[in-house]
Amino acid sequence: MNWIKKTLRFGEKIKKIIKIRATKADIENSDWTSCCKGPILKKNLEENFWVCPSCNKHHRISPRQRFDIIFGKNNYEVLKTPIPQDDPLNWNDSKSYKDRLKAARKKTGLDCGMMVVDTNIKNIKLTAIASDFDFIGGSIGAAEGESFLYGIQHAIENSQPFLIFTSGGGMRMMESLISLSQMTRTTLAINELKKNNLPYLVVLTDPTAGGITASYAMLGDIHLAEPGALIAFAGARVIQGTVREELPEGFQRSEYVEKTGFVDLIVERKDLREKIGTLLSILLKKDFAIDSSENETSKNSRTLTRAAS
């Protein structure tokens, strides 16, 4: 009977082992991740620019990983941006906002959810920004707004084009109206950039949503997008519940958004460097913006006005 008891005990141990699930921390610290066909080595993904070789899913990546791919390692200078006071509203829910910020900074190694760099591509100097979705969902607060404005100011002072890789769920609820005001601030900053005849390129990555879509993500001179990226304002379930109709397949994905005209071009991650460089080369050979006073008095403008009337 002893052998039966030992077998039963062993079976119970096996059950306990099977029931134990890996935590998020375990997965992040492992050499593996998952995709369409199950587990895949992170090393294999990294060699393919963090794109699945089987289903072409463009996995989310950090700003540093993105800049390494687009500009090359050690080919950019990270700019130190001003960080305003943490938690101006003393926000608390299930966890204090200050604790959330500490956790996000520890996880990402960033002071805020945006990284600003001075770099070059095809011998064209430019200012670039990328958002980190791992920093409180890539949401925008005062610190991210300051980083954006700092980047725009740096681009204007150095007469450089401005490039942004968007990612995030929208404005940060822990900062309420302070967060919402960043929509206006970033929009005004972009207007200043355009007054200085400097190109503004936007690369929409997964996911770009909410107030980000409703402000700086849709104000570019040219909008590129990675394949399969979620690009939206409100969520699909909210829209479906409002219109009470079935939504089209692929709704709010970059391929669908391109058809509606909000995206100019969908570009594979491996091709982004070449495409961005080519577009900047073309744009910088022209007078990129037209002054409003010139536009009102120009011969072409008068001709267009007559045609419209």
C-alpha positions as CSV (number, residue, x, y, z in Angstrom):
1,M,0.0,0.0,0.0
2,N,3.0,2.3,0.6
3,W,3.7,2.5,-3.1
4,I,0.1,3.5,-3.8
5,K,0.3,6.4,-1.3
6,K,3.7,7.5,-2.8
7,T,2.1,7.5,-6.3
8,L,-0.8,9.6,-5.1
9,R,1.4,12.1,-3.4
10,F,3.6,12.4,-6.5
11,G,0.4,12.9,-8.6
12,E,-0.7,15.8,-6.3
13,K,2.7,17.4,-6.7
14,I,2.4,17.2,-10.5
15,K,-1.0,18.8,-10.3
16,K,0.3,21.7,-8.2
17,I,3.2,22.3,-10.7
18,I,0.8,22.3,-13.7
19,K,-1.5,24.8,-12.0
20,I,1.3,27.3,-11.4
21,R,1.2,29.9,-14.1
22,A,4.0,32.2,-15.1
23,T,3.6,35.8,-14.0
24,K,4.1,38.8,-16.3
25,A,7.5,39.4,-14.7
26,D,8.5,35.7,-15.4
27,I,7.5,36.1,-19.0
28,E,9.3,39.5,-19.4
29,N,12.5,38.1,-17.9
30,S,12.5,34.9,-19.9
31,D,14.1,34.2,-23.3
32,W,10.7,33.5,-24.8
33,T,7.5,35.2,-25.8
34,S,4.4,34.1,-27.7
35,C,2.9,34.8,-31.1
36,C,0.7,33.0,-33.7
37,K,2.4,29.6,-33.5
38,G,3.0,29.6,-29.8
39,P,6.4,30.2,-28.0
40,I,9.1,32.0,-30.0
41,L,12.6,33.0,-28.9
42,K,12.9,36.8,-28.3
43,K,16.3,36.6,-30.0
44,N,14.7,35.4,-33.2
45,L,12.2,38.2,-33.0
46,E,14.9,40.8,-32.4
47,E,16.9,39.6,-35.4
48,N,13.7,40.2,-37.5
49,F,13.2,43.8,-36.0
50,W,10.6,42.3,-33.5
51,V,8.3,41.2,-36.3
52,C,7.0,37.6,-36.4
53,P,8.4,35.8,-39.4
54,S,5.2,33.7,-39.6
55,C,2.3,36.1,-39.3
56,N,4.1,39.4,-39.8
57,K,2.8,40.8,-36.5
58,H,4.7,43.9,-35.5
59,H,5.4,43.5,-31.8
60,R,5.4,46.5,-29.5
61,I,8.9,47.8,-28.8
62,S,10.5,50.4,-26.6
63,P,11.7,53.8,-27.9
64,R,15.4,52.7,-27.6
65,Q,14.7,49.5,-29.5
66,R,12.9,51.5,-32.2
67,F,15.7,54.1,-32.5
68,D,18.3,51.4,-32.7
69,I,16.4,49.9,-35.7
70,I,15.7,53.2,-37.5
71,F,18.8,55.2,-36.8
72,G,21.4,52.6,-35.7
73,K,22.9,52.0,-32.3
74,N,24.9,54.9,-30.9
75,N,23.7,57.0,-33.8
76,Y,21.5,59.3,-31.7
77,E,21.8,61.6,-28.7
78,V,19.1,61.3,-26.0
79,L,18.0,64.8,-25.0
80,K,17.3,65.5,-21.3
81,T,13.8,67.0,-21.1
82,P,12.2,69.0,-18.2
83,I,10.1,66.9,-15.8
84,P,7.3,68.8,-14.0
85,Q,6.1,68.0,-10.5
86,D,4.8,64.5,-10.0
87,D,1.2,63.9,-9.1
88,P,0.0,67.6,-9.0
89,L,-3.6,66.4,-8.0
90,N,-2.6,63.9,-5.3
91,W,-4.4,61.2,-7.2
92,N,-5.2,57.9,-5.5
93,D,-7.3,54.9,-6.7
94,S,-6.3,51.3,-6.0
95,K,-2.7,52.6,-6.0
96,S,-1.3,56.0,-5.7
97,Y,-0.2,57.8,-8.8
98,K,3.3,58.4,-7.4
99,D,3.7,54.7,-6.9
100,R,2.5,54.1,-10.5
101,L,5.1,56.5,-11.7
102,K,7.9,54.9,-9.7
103,A,6.9,51.5,-11.1
104,A,6.8,52.8,-14.7
105,R,10.2,54.4,-14.3
106,K,11.7,51.3,-12.9
107,K,10.2,49.1,-15.7
108,T,11.2,51.3,-18.6
109,G,14.2,53.2,-17.4
110,L,12.6,56.5,-18.6
111,D,11.6,59.6,-16.6
112,C,8.4,59.9,-18.6
113,G,6.6,58.0,-21.4
114,M,8.5,59.8,-24.2
115,M,12.1,59.7,-25.4
116,V,13.5,62.6,-27.4
117,V,16.6,62.3,-29.5
118,D,18.8,64.3,-31.9
119,T,19.8,62.1,-34.8
120,N,20.3,61.8,-38.5
121,I,19.0,59.7,-41.3
122,K,20.5,59.7,-44.8
123,N,22.7,62.6,-43.7
124,I,19.6,64.6,-42.7
125,K,19.7,65.9,-39.2
126,L,16.4,65.6,-37.4
127,T,14.6,65.6,-34.0
128,A,12.7,62.4,-33.2
129,I,10.3,61.3,-30.4
130,A,9.0,57.8,-29.5
131,S,6.4,56.9,-26.9
132,D,6.7,53.9,-24.6
133,F,3.5,51.9,-24.2
134,D,5.0,50.2,-21.1
135,F,4.9,53.6,-19.3
136,I,1.4,53.7,-18.0
137,G,0.0,52.6,-21.4
138,G,1.8,55.4,-23.3
139,S,-0.7,57.9,-21.8
140,I,0.0,61.6,-22.0
141,G,0.5,63.7,-18.9
142,A,2.3,67.0,-18.2
143,A,5.8,65.4,-18.4
144,E,5.1,63.9,-21.8
145,G,3.7,67.3,-23.0
146,E,6.9,69.0,-21.8
147,S,9.0,66.5,-23.7
148,F,7.0,67.0,-26.9
149,L,7.3,70.8,-26.6
150,Y,11.0,70.5,-25.8
151,G,11.5,68.3,-29.0
152,I,9.6,70.9,-31.1
153,Q,11.7,73.7,-29.7
154,H,14.9,71.8,-30.4
155,A,13.8,71.1,-34.0
156,I,13.0,74.8,-34.6
157,E,16.2,76.1,-33.0
158,N,18.3,73.7,-35.1
159,S,16.1,74.0,-38.3
160,Q,15.4,70.2,-38.2
161,P,12.5,68.2,-39.4
162,F,10.4,66.6,-36.6
163,L,9.5,62.9,-36.5
164,I,7.3,61.1,-34.0
165,F,6.4,57.4,-33.4
166,T,3.1,57.5,-31.7
167,S,1.9,54.8,-29.2
168,G,-0.6,55.1,-26.4
169,G,-4.1,54.9,-25.2
170,G,-4.7,58.7,-24.9
171,M,-4.7,61.2,-22.1
172,R,-3.8,60.2,-18.5
173,M,-6.8,60.2,-16.2
174,M,-4.6,60.7,-13.1
175,E,-3.9,64.3,-14.3
176,S,-7.4,65.2,-15.4
177,L,-7.5,68.6,-17.1
178,I,-3.8,69.0,-16.9
179,S,-3.5,66.0,-19.2
180,L,-6.3,67.1,-21.6
181,S,-4.5,70.5,-21.9
182,Q,-1.6,68.7,-23.6
183,M,-3.8,68.2,-26.7
184,T,-3.9,72.0,-27.1
185,R,-0.3,72.6,-26.2
186,T,1.1,70.0,-28.7
187,T,-1.2,71.3,-31.4
188,L,0.1,74.9,-30.9
189,A,3.7,73.6,-30.9
190,I,3.1,71.9,-34.2
191,N,1.7,75.1,-35.7
192,E,5.0,76.8,-34.7
193,L,7.0,74.1,-36.4
194,K,5.0,74.6,-39.6
195,K,5.4,78.4,-39.4
196,N,9.2,77.7,-39.6
197,N,8.7,75.6,-42.8
198,L,9.9,72.4,-41.1
199,P,8.4,69.0,-42.0
200,Y,6.4,67.0,-39.4
201,L,6.3,63.3,-40.1
202,V,4.1,60.9,-38.0
203,V,4.6,57.1,-37.8
204,L,1.5,55.5,-36.2
205,T,2.3,52.3,-34.3
206,D,0.2,49.9,-32.3
207,P,-1.8,51.2,-30.5
208,T,-2.5,54.9,-31.2
209,A,-5.8,55.9,-29.6
210,G,-7.9,58.5,-27.7
211,G,-6.6,62.0,-27.3
212,I,-3.3,61.1,-29.0
213,T,-5.3,60.4,-32.2
214,A,-7.4,63.5,-31.6
215,S,-4.3,65.8,-31.5
216,Y,-0.7,65.5,-32.6
217,A,-1.0,62.0,-34.2
218,M,-3.2,63.3,-36.9
219,L,-1.5,66.6,-37.6
220,G,1.4,65.4,-39.6
221,D,2.3,66.5,-43.1
222,I,2.6,62.8,-44.0
223,H,1.3,59.9,-41.9
224,L,2.9,56.5,-42.1
225,A,1.7,53.4,-40.2
226,E,3.1,50.0,-39.3
227,P,1.0,47.0,-40.5
228,G,-1.8,45.9,-38.3
229,A,-1.5,48.9,-35.9
230,L,-4.7,49.8,-34.0
231,I,-5.5,53.5,-34.8
232,A,-8.7,54.8,-33.2
233,F,-10.3,57.4,-31.0
234,A,-13.1,55.5,-29.3
235,G,-13.0,51.7,-28.8
236,A,-14.6,49.4,-31.3
237,R,-17.1,48.1,-28.7
238,V,-18.2,51.6,-27.8
239,I,-18.8,52.5,-31.5
240,Q,-20.6,49.2,-32.1
241,G,-22.8,49.8,-29.1
242,T,-23.6,53.3,-30.3
243,V,-24.4,52.6,-34.0
244,R,-25.8,49.2,-33.2
245,E,-24.3,47.7,-36.4
246,E,-21.6,45.1,-37.1
247,L,-18.3,46.8,-37.8
248,P,-16.3,45.8,-40.9
249,E,-13.5,43.3,-40.5
250,G,-10.2,44.9,-39.6
251,F,-12.0,48.0,-38.4
252,Q,-9.5,50.6,-36.9
253,R,-6.5,48.7,-38.1
254,S,-4.0,50.6,-40.2
255,E,-5.0,48.8,-43.4
256,Y,-8.6,49.9,-42.9
257,V,-7.6,53.4,-41.8
258,E,-5.5,53.8,-44.9
259,K,-8.5,53.2,-47.1
260,T,-10.4,56.0,-45.3
261,G,-7.6,58.4,-46.0
262,F,-6.2,59.0,-42.5
263,V,-3.0,57.1,-43.3
264,D,-0.9,57.9,-46.4
265,L,1.2,54.8,-46.4
266,I,1.7,51.5,-44.6
267,V,5.3,50.6,-44.2
268,E,7.0,47.5,-42.8
269,R,9.3,48.2,-39.9
270,K,12.3,46.9,-41.9
271,D,11.6,49.5,-44.6
272,L,10.9,52.5,-42.3
273,R,14.4,53.9,-42.3
274,E,14.6,54.0,-46.1
275,K,11.1,55.4,-46.5
276,I,11.5,58.1,-43.9
277,G,14.9,59.1,-45.4
278,T,13.4,59.3,-48.9
279,L,10.4,61.4,-47.8
280,L,12.6,63.9,-45.8
281,S,14.9,64.2,-48.8
282,I,12.0,65.1,-51.0
283,L,10.3,67.5,-48.6
284,L,13.4,69.4,-47.7
285,K,14.1,70.2,-51.4
286,K,10.9,72.3,-51.4
287,D,9.4,75.4,-49.7
288,F,7.5,73.1,-47.4
289,A,4.9,75.5,-46.0
290,I,3.2,78.5,-47.6
291,D,2.9,81.7,-45.6
292,S,-0.7,82.6,-45.1
293,S,-0.2,86.2,-46.3
294,E,1.5,84.9,-49.5
295,N,-1.3,82.3,-49.9
296,E,-4.0,85.0,-49.9
297,T,-2.3,87.2,-52.5
298,S,-0.7,84.6,-54.7
299,K,-1.9,84.2,-58.3
300,N,-2.4,80.5,-57.9
301,S,-4.6,81.1,-54.8
302,R,-6.8,83.6,-56.7
303,T,-7.2,81.1,-59.5
304,L,-8.2,78.3,-57.1
305,T,-10.7,80.7,-55.4
306,R,-12.3,81.6,-58.7
307,A,-12.6,77.9,-59.6
308,A,-14.1,77.0,-56.2
309,S,-16.7,79.7,-56.6
